[in-house]
Amino acid sequence: MTATAPAAQAAVRKSPPGAARGPRRRTGRLRRIGLPYLLLLPALLLELLVHLVPMVIGIVMSFKELTQFYIRDWSTAPWAGLDNYAVSVDFDAPVGKALLHSFLVTIAFTLLSVGLCWLIGTAAAVYMQDTFRGRGLLRALFLVPYALPVYAAVITWVFMFQHDNGLVNHVLHDQLGITDKPSFWLIGDNSFVALLTVSVWKGWPFAFLIVMAGLQNIPRELYEAAALDGAGMIQQIRRITLPSLRPVNQVLVLVLFLWTFNDFNTPYVLFGRSAPEAADLISVHIYQASFVTWNFGAGSAMSVLLLLFLLVVTGVYLALTSRGRRTAS
């Protein structure tokens, strides 16, 4: 036994250095690989509870004849099959015709709002690239509409759009004399202009912030070389600024489109539960179909159709932009 112990100790000393640490290294590697997923697990669970579960329930509700009679226990509502979808897309019937009108109004409103937000935000960001006194203060003022709470900002605009004592009519009619008489901004056809004004005022600072961050990645040497070659400001914007901002603008336009198309807070606070026909956005229209007429099955079907439309638009947009990036490269 005394001869065996030194031999065993010698065998242990002659073993490779990493043999004993091999399992420990593998365990540490597994822990490092699994740690990011473990940290993401709470966020994934919250995402599941807050978004995915209600979405699945909404899809199930769209196949039910869910009215106020089954609101206490929606699972007992009878199945309607595709009837809710058939009523929603029947554009000759009143429900489908109203939904189509709301969809077209939302398309026009979204395109105008996104275009104006991008244009104003980009112009302000390009202007802010030059160094001048008070630039920091002006940047902070530009971000005020984006930093304000939505309800506080929109309620302020409600008072400004009042017919008798609103600031808008006071400036346009009393001070400048542009209009013959004070206008009604929260009813009638002018409601679309009022909604668009509030949306652009509230959304362009976000475009300004994103574009301004993207401009920081453009080397100043490119503008200096272009200026030496005789390129003016317009040519520099066309040849340098816009091509360099293409990846940023692709993401910015998509985000603005989705936010604006789904915007509910702005029209609801601006007009109340029933928006005027000229400003009947699809988000408020679905709300009215669900919580005013108490037809939750039809409202859920409209929501699913809206989800499918946005998924298709997003997929097509991403496919086109990715193809454009491959072609440019």
N, C-alpha and C positions, 0 to 999 in steps of 0.2 A: 504493500500500500504506500510505503514511503517512496518507492521508485515511481509509482504511477502519478502521484501528485505533481512532482516537478515536470514530468512529461506533459501533463495536461496544461500546466501553466505555460510551458514553452509553446504548446500548440495555440493557446490563446494569444500569446504575444506575436506569433508568426502569422496570425490571420490578417486578412487585408483590413486597412483602416476604415474603409467605408462599409464593410459588411454589417457591422452592428448599427450603423447610422442609416442604412438603406431604408428599413421600414419607417423610421422616424421622418426621413426626408419625404417619403411618399405620403405619409400622414399630413405633414406640414403643407405639402403641395395641394392635397385635396382640400385642406382647410382654406388655403388662399383662394383656390378656385371656387369653392362653395360660399365663401364669405360675401361676395357681391350679390349672389342670389338670395342669401339669407337677409341681407340688408334691404333688398327690394321686396321681400315677401310682405311686409306690412302695407306698403303702397299698393301692391297687386291685390291684396285682400280688400283694401278700401275701394280700389277701382272696381272690383267685382261687386261689392255691396252697393256702391253709389251709382254706378253706370250700367254694368252689364245685367245685373239682376232686374232692375226696373225696365231695361230695354226688352228683355225676354218676356217679362210680364205684359208690357205694352203690346208686343207682337201677338201674344196669346189673346189679349183683350180685343184685338182687331178682328178676330174670328168669332166673336161672341156678340149676341144681341144685348149689349150692356146698356141699360137705361137707368133712370133714377129708381126704378122698382127693385133693382138688384144691387144697389150701391152698398148695402150693408154686408153683403156676401157676394162679391162679383163672380166667384167660382161657380155659383149656382145658375148663372145666366145661361140661357140656351145658346147652342152653337148656331151661328149664322153663315158659316162657310165663307164664301167669297162675296156675300151680298154687300157688305160694307164697302168693299173695294169697287164692286160694280156700280154702286150708287155714287161713289166719289169720282169715278172716271166717266160717268155718263154726262157728257157736256151738253146734252140737249135738255136735261132735267135741271131744275133750279139748284139743287145741291152741287152738282158737277159744274154747272155754269158759274156759280159763285166761286167755287174753288179755282177754276181756270182763270177767272178775272183776278183773284188774289195772287195766283202764281205769276201772272204776267206783270202785275204791279210790283211784286217783289223782285222779279228779274230786272225791270227797268230801274227800280230804286237801288238795287245792289250794284248794277253796272255803273250808274252815275256816282254813287257814293264811293265805291272803290276807286274809280278813275280820278275823282276830284281829290280824294285823300292822298292817293299816290302822287298826283301832280303837285299839290300844295306842299306835301311833306318833302318831296324830292327838291323842289325849288328852294324851300327854306333851308334844307340841309346843305345844298350846294352854296347858298349865300353865306351860311355860317362857317364855311371853310376858311374864309378870309379873316385875318386878325384885325380887330378894331376895338375901340374902347366900348365897354358895356356889352361885349358879346356873351359873357357868362350870364349876366342878368337877363338878357333877351332869350337865351336858351331856356332858362328857368321859367320865364313867362310863357314860352311856347308850350311847355309841358304841363301847364296848369289845367287845361281842359281834360287831359288824360289822367291827371292825378285826382281830380275831383270825383267824389262818389256820383254814380249815375243818377240817382234819384234827386240829389241836391242840384245837380247841373240841369237836368231836364225840367224840374219844377221852376227853376229860375227862368228858363225859356218859356214856360207856360205863362208866367206873369208878363214877360216881354212881348208875347204874341197876343195879349188881350186886346179886344177891339176898341174899347173906350179909352183906357188909360195905359196901354202898353207902350213900351219904348220903341218898338219897331214902327208902329203907326205914327208915333210922335215924330220920329226922325223922317220917315218917308213922306208923310202927308203934311205935317205941321211945319217942319223945318226945311225940307228940300222941295216939297211940292211935287214929288214924282207921281203920286197917285191923286186921283180926283177926290176920293173920299176914303176914310179909314176902311181897311180891308179886314175880312174875317179870315184869320190864318188857321184856326183850329177846326174849321168846318168847310165843306165844299172842296173845290178843286185846289184852292191854295194850301190845303192841308198837306198835299204831297210836297210842295216847296218847303213848308215849315219842317216837315219830317226830314227831308234831305238836308236842310240847313243844320239842324241839330246833329244829325248823324255825321256830317262832314266836320263840323266844329269839334265834335267829340272824338273822331277817329283819326284826323290827320296828324296829331302829335305822335301817335304810335308809328306811323309811316316815317315821320321826321326822325324819330329816335333810331329806328332800324337802319334807315339810309345813312344817317350821320355816322353810325357805327361802322357801316360798310365802307364809307369813304375813308376811314382811317387806314384801311389796308391797301389803298392805292398809293404807290410811291410818288412823291412829289417830283422826282426826277422826270417822270413821264410828261408832266405838264410843262416843266422847264424846257425839255427837249422840243415839245410841240410848239412852245412859244418862240423858241429860236428858229424853228422852221417856218414861222409866219402864221401858225394856226391861231385863230381868234377864239373867244370864249365859247361860241356856239359850236365850232368845230371840235374843240377840246371836249365838250360835253358829249357830242355825238360819237367821237372816235375813241375817247378814253373813259369818260365817266360811266356812260350807260353800258358799254360792253363789260367793264369791270364789275359793275353792279348787277349783272345778269343773274348770278346765283342767289344774291340777296333778294332781288325783286321777284324771283320765282316763288320763293317761300313767302315773301311779304304779301303778294297778290293773293295767294291761296288762303292764307290766314285771314286777310281782310274779307275775302269773299265769304268764307264760312262764318265768320263772326257777324257780318252784316246780314247775310241771308237768314240766319237764325235769331237775329236780334228781336227780343221780346220786350225788354225793359223800356227802351226808348219810346216805341209807339204806345205802350200801355200807360206809362206815366204821362205822356203828352196828351193822349186823347181819352183815356179811360177804358172801360170795358168794351165799348163799341167804337171802333175806329171809323172815320168817314170812308166812303167808298173809294175815294181817290187815294187814300193811304191805308187801304186794307191789306196789310202785310200778311203773309201766310202763317206766321207764328201766332198773331192775334186771331186770325181766322180759325185756326185749329183750337185755340183756347175757347173761342165762342162756341164752336161746334161741340166742345166737350163739357164746359162748365156753365154755359148759358142755356143751351138747349138740352143739356143732360143726356146727350147721346155719346157716351164714352166709346162705344164700339166704332162709330163712324169717325170720331176724333182720333182714335188709335190707328185706324186704317189710313187716315190722312197723314199721320205722323210717320208711319212706315213708308208710305209713298215718298214723303219728303226725304227720309233717310236713304232710300234707294236712289233717288235723284242725286243727292249730294255725294253718295259713294261713286256713282257713275261719273259725275263731273270731276271728282277728285282723281279717279283712276285715269280718265282720259287726259286730264291736265298733266298729271305726273308722267304719263307715257309720252306725251308730246314734248314736255320739257326735257325728259331724259334723252329722247331721240335727238333733240336739238343740241344737247351737250355733246353727244357722241359725234354728231355731224361737225360741230365746231372744233372738236379735238382731232 
